[in-house]
Each structure stands twice: as structure tokens, then as C-alpha cells.
Amino acid sequence: MIDPELLDLLVCPVDHGDVGLDADRVVCAECGRAYPIVDGIPVMLAERAGGSV
């Protein structure tokens, strides 16, 4: 689980869109990239993103 205050500070590193939590991923509302959460830490690296681009 990610602290909601942290989630409010995060943006997509590619297009700076807002992100939200979806199961075990952080997902960009603009481009749909999904960033994994590893050991409770979101890995906000474009090369690790999945989803639609």
C-alpha cells in the first residue's frame, strides 16, 4: 500500500500526468502507463512502465 500523501505528489515521468493507484501499480491517467510497486515503493521509471502508450 502507498501512502495517499505520497500518491498525491507523484506524476508520470513521461508526460507529467496525474497518477492513481490500480491494484499493485501506479497508473497515469493521461497516457495509461502503469508503473510497478516493488516492496511498497513505486518504481517511476519510464523503461519499467507497462500498459498502453
N, CA, C and O atoms as CSV, one atom per row, in Angstrom:
chain,resi,resn,atom,element,x,y,z
A,1,MET,N,N,0.834,-1.181,0.000
A,1,MET,CA,C,0.000,0.000,0.000
A,1,MET,C,C,0.879,1.244,0.000
A,1,MET,O,O,1.924,1.276,0.649
A,2,ILE,N,N,0.455,2.247,-0.719
A,2,ILE,CA,C,1.196,3.504,-0.806
A,2,ILE,C,C,0.477,4.555,0.021
A,2,ILE,O,O,-0.751,4.630,0.014
A,3,ASP,N,N,1.234,5.351,0.720
A,3,ASP,CA,C,0.677,6.457,1.493
A,3,ASP,C,C,-0.048,7.410,0.538
A,3,ASP,O,O,0.543,7.844,-0.450
A,4,PRO,N,N,-1.307,7.743,0.808
A,4,PRO,CA,C,-2.061,8.642,-0.071
A,4,PRO,C,C,-1.395,10.002,-0.275
A,4,PRO,O,O,-1.533,10.606,-1.339
A,5,GLU,N,N,-0.684,10.479,0.723
A,5,GLU,CA,C,0.015,11.765,0.576
A,5,GLU,C,C,1.141,11.646,-0.451
A,5,GLU,O,O,1.381,12.584,-1.212
A,6,LEU,N,N,1.823,10.522,-0.482
A,6,LEU,CA,C,2.866,10.293,-1.479
A,6,LEU,C,C,2.246,10.215,-2.863
A,6,LEU,O,O,2.766,10.808,-3.808
A,7,LEU,N,N,1.157,9.501,-2.995
A,7,LEU,CA,C,0.490,9.356,-4.285
A,7,LEU,C,C,0.075,10.722,-4.841
A,7,LEU,O,O,0.133,10.941,-6.051
A,8,ASP,N,N,-0.340,11.631,-3.971
A,8,ASP,CA,C,-0.721,12.977,-4.399
A,8,ASP,C,C,0.457,13.756,-4.976
A,8,ASP,O,O,0.258,14.669,-5.777
A,9,LEU,N,N,1.678,13.410,-4.583
A,9,LEU,CA,C,2.868,14.118,-5.053
A,9,LEU,C,C,3.418,13.567,-6.367
A,9,LEU,O,O,4.168,14.251,-7.064
A,10,LEU,N,N,3.048,12.342,-6.701
A,10,LEU,CA,C,3.603,11.682,-7.877
A,10,LEU,C,C,2.912,12.113,-9.163
A,10,LEU,O,O,1.709,12.372,-9.187
A,11,VAL,N,N,3.698,12.182,-10.226
A,11,VAL,CA,C,3.185,12.398,-11.578
A,11,VAL,C,C,3.931,11.448,-12.503
A,11,VAL,O,O,5.000,10.944,-12.161
A,12,CYS,N,N,3.366,11.212,-13.662
A,12,CYS,CA,C,4.014,10.375,-14.657
A,12,CYS,C,C,5.313,11.051,-15.106
A,12,CYS,O,O,5.294,12.231,-15.456
A,13,PRO,N,N,6.437,10.332,-15.103
A,13,PRO,CA,C,7.698,10.945,-15.515
A,13,PRO,C,C,7.772,11.234,-17.018
A,13,PRO,O,O,8.642,11.983,-17.461
A,14,VAL,N,N,6.876,10.651,-17.790
A,14,VAL,CA,C,6.907,10.850,-19.239
A,14,VAL,C,C,6.108,12.086,-19.648
A,14,VAL,O,O,6.618,12.951,-20.359
A,15,ASP,N,N,4.847,12.168,-19.195
A,15,ASP,CA,C,4.003,13.290,-19.640
A,15,ASP,C,C,3.507,14.176,-18.497
A,15,ASP,O,O,2.728,15.103,-18.719
A,16,HIS,N,N,3.955,13.893,-17.293
A,16,HIS,CA,C,3.600,14.663,-16.098
A,16,HIS,C,C,2.112,14.650,-15.778
A,16,HIS,O,O,1.596,15.550,-15.116
A,17,GLY,N,N,1.428,13.607,-16.263
A,17,GLY,CA,C,0.005,13.437,-15.962
A,17,GLY,C,C,-0.203,12.936,-14.543
A,17,GLY,O,O,0.698,12.364,-13.930
A,18,ASP,N,N,-1.407,13.160,-14.034
A,18,ASP,CA,C,-1.764,12.652,-12.712
A,18,ASP,C,C,-1.761,11.136,-12.725
A,18,ASP,O,O,-2.057,10.512,-13.744
A,19,VAL,N,N,-1.423,10.547,-11.581
A,19,VAL,CA,C,-1.412,9.098,-11.463
A,19,VAL,C,C,-2.370,8.661,-10.369
A,19,VAL,O,O,-2.692,9.419,-9.455
A,20,GLY,N,N,-2.814,7.423,-10.486
A,20,GLY,CA,C,-3.685,6.830,-9.488
A,20,GLY,C,C,-3.239,5.414,-9.201
A,20,GLY,O,O,-2.399,4.856,-9.907
A,21,LEU,N,N,-3.802,4.847,-8.167
A,21,LEU,CA,C,-3.452,3.501,-7.752
A,21,LEU,C,C,-4.416,2.510,-8.388
A,21,LEU,O,O,-5.630,2.710,-8.361
A,22,ASP,N,N,-3.872,1.441,-8.961
A,22,ASP,CA,C,-4.671,0.377,-9.560
A,22,ASP,C,C,-4.058,-0.950,-9.158
A,22,ASP,O,O,-3.079,-1.392,-9.759
A,23,ALA,N,N,-4.621,-1.583,-8.152
A,23,ALA,CA,C,-4.116,-2.850,-7.608
A,23,ALA,C,C,-2.672,-2.683,-7.152
A,23,ALA,O,O,-2.416,-2.003,-6.158
A,24,ASP,N,N,-1.732,-3.286,-7.857
A,24,ASP,CA,C,-0.325,-3.231,-7.448
A,24,ASP,C,C,0.492,-2.355,-8.387
A,24,ASP,O,O,1.692,-2.568,-8.559
A,25,ARG,N,N,-0.169,-1.363,-8.999
A,25,ARG,CA,C,0.513,-0.478,-9.946
A,25,ARG,C,C,0.073,0.965,-9.733
A,25,ARG,O,O,-1.004,1.232,-9.200
A,26,VAL,N,N,0.923,1.881,-10.160
A,26,VAL,CA,C,0.582,3.294,-10.228
A,26,VAL,C,C,0.360,3.586,-11.710
A,26,VAL,O,O,1.253,3.351,-12.524
A,27,VAL,N,N,-0.818,4.093,-12.070
A,27,VAL,CA,C,-1.192,4.244,-13.467
A,27,VAL,C,C,-1.425,5.719,-13.807
A,27,VAL,O,O,-2.090,6.442,-13.066
A,28,CYS,N,N,-0.862,6.151,-14.949
A,28,CYS,CA,C,-1.030,7.519,-15.419
A,28,CYS,C,C,-2.421,7.668,-16.041
A,28,CYS,O,O,-2.826,6.853,-16.870
A,29,ALA,N,N,-3.143,8.706,-15.640
A,29,ALA,CA,C,-4.485,8.957,-16.169
A,29,ALA,C,C,-4.433,9.476,-17.603
A,29,ALA,O,O,-5.419,9.358,-18.331
A,30,GLU,N,N,-3.305,10.046,-18.023
A,30,GLU,CA,C,-3.187,10.618,-19.363
A,30,GLU,C,C,-2.784,9.577,-20.406
A,30,GLU,O,O,-3.481,9.392,-21.404
A,31,CYS,N,N,-1.665,8.903,-20.177
A,31,CYS,CA,C,-1.121,8.004,-21.207
A,31,CYS,C,C,-1.383,6.527,-20.927
A,31,CYS,O,O,-1.222,5.694,-21.819
A,32,GLY,N,N,-1.781,6.192,-19.712
A,32,GLY,CA,C,-2.073,4.808,-19.381
A,32,GLY,C,C,-0.877,3.969,-18.974
A,32,GLY,O,O,-1.019,2.774,-18.717
A,33,ARG,N,N,0.301,4.578,-18.911
A,33,ARG,CA,C,1.467,3.810,-18.468
A,33,ARG,C,C,1.238,3.348,-17.033
A,33,ARG,O,O,0.694,4.081,-16.208
A,34,ALA,N,N,1.661,2.125,-16.756
A,34,ALA,CA,C,1.500,1.543,-15.431
A,34,ALA,C,C,2.871,1.248,-14.846
A,34,ALA,O,O,3.668,0.523,-15.441
A,35,TYR,N,N,3.135,1.808,-13.695
A,35,TYR,CA,C,4.425,1.654,-13.030
A,35,TYR,C,C,4.281,0.657,-11.889
A,35,TYR,O,O,3.344,0.757,-11.097
A,36,PRO,N,N,5.198,-0.304,-11.793
A,36,PRO,CA,C,5.089,-1.327,-10.750
A,36,PRO,C,C,5.390,-0.756,-9.363
A,36,PRO,O,O,6.081,0.252,-9.213
A,37,ILE,N,N,4.852,-1.428,-8.378
A,37,ILE,CA,C,5.173,-1.117,-6.982
A,37,ILE,C,C,5.965,-2.302,-6.458
A,37,ILE,O,O,5.475,-3.432,-6.446
A,38,VAL,N,N,7.195,-2.040,-6.023
A,38,VAL,CA,C,8.094,-3.090,-5.547
A,38,VAL,C,C,8.403,-2.840,-4.080
A,38,VAL,O,O,8.964,-1.803,-3.723
A,39,ASP,N,N,8.038,-3.788,-3.239
A,39,ASP,CA,C,8.254,-3.671,-1.793
A,39,ASP,C,C,7.670,-2.372,-1.246
A,39,ASP,O,O,8.262,-1.736,-0.374
A,40,GLY,N,N,6.505,-1.984,-1.763
A,40,GLY,CA,C,5.820,-0.793,-1.274
A,40,GLY,C,C,6.318,0.514,-1.855
A,40,GLY,O,O,5.865,1.586,-1.452
A,41,ILE,N,N,7.256,0.439,-2.807
A,41,ILE,CA,C,7.831,1.648,-3.401
A,41,ILE,C,C,7.493,1.690,-4.888
A,41,ILE,O,O,7.827,0.759,-5.621
A,42,PRO,N,N,6.827,2.768,-5.350
A,42,PRO,CA,C,6.528,2.864,-6.778
A,42,PRO,C,C,7.805,3.089,-7.585
A,42,PRO,O,O,8.611,3.960,-7.257
A,43,VAL,N,N,7.981,2.303,-8.634
A,43,VAL,CA,C,9.157,2.422,-9.499
A,43,VAL,C,C,8.743,3.271,-10.697
A,43,VAL,O,O,8.229,2.757,-11.691
A,44,MET,N,N,8.976,4.583,-10.588
A,44,MET,CA,C,8.507,5.548,-11.577
A,44,MET,C,C,9.565,5.790,-12.645
A,44,MET,O,O,10.002,6.921,-12.854
A,45,LEU,N,N,9.972,4.720,-13.318
A,45,LEU,CA,C,10.939,4.792,-14.403
A,45,LEU,C,C,10.237,4.427,-15.697
A,45,LEU,O,O,9.574,3.393,-15.776
A,46,ALA,N,N,10.376,5.269,-16.713
A,46,ALA,CA,C,9.686,5.038,-17.980
A,46,ALA,C,C,10.009,3.670,-18.570
A,46,ALA,O,O,9.136,3.029,-19.154
A,47,GLU,N,N,11.241,3.222,-18.426
A,47,GLU,CA,C,11.621,1.933,-19.004
A,47,GLU,C,C,10.992,0.751,-18.252
A,47,GLU,O,O,10.994,-0.364,-18.774
A,48,ARG,N,N,10.468,0.956,-17.069
A,48,ARG,CA,C,9.814,-0.110,-16.310
A,48,ARG,C,C,8.295,-0.086,-16.471
A,48,ARG,O,O,7.600,-0.962,-15.955
A,49,ALA,N,N,7.781,0.916,-17.185
A,49,ALA,CA,C,6.331,1.075,-17.321
A,49,ALA,C,C,5.758,0.072,-18.302
A,49,ALA,O,O,6.397,-0.321,-19.279
A,50,GLY,N,N,4.545,-0.325,-18.011
A,50,GLY,CA,C,3.788,-1.179,-18.926
A,50,GLY,C,C,2.483,-0.480,-19.251
A,50,GLY,O,O,2.279,0.663,-18.843
A,51,GLY,N,N,1.622,-1.122,-19.954
A,51,GLY,CA,C,0.333,-0.538,-20.296
A,51,GLY,C,C,0.361,0.107,-21.667
A,51,GLY,O,O,1.311,-0.066,-22.432
A,52,SER,N,N,-0.679,0.845,-21.966
A,52,SER,CA,C,-0.777,1.480,-23.299
A,52,SER,C,C,0.034,2.755,-23.338
A,52,SER,O,O,0.076,3.513,-22.369
A,53,VAL,N,N,0.672,2.980,-24.456
A,53,VAL,CA,C,1.485,4.198,-24.652
A,53,VAL,C,C,1.160,4.861,-25.956
A,53,VAL,O,O,1.743,5.893,-26.286
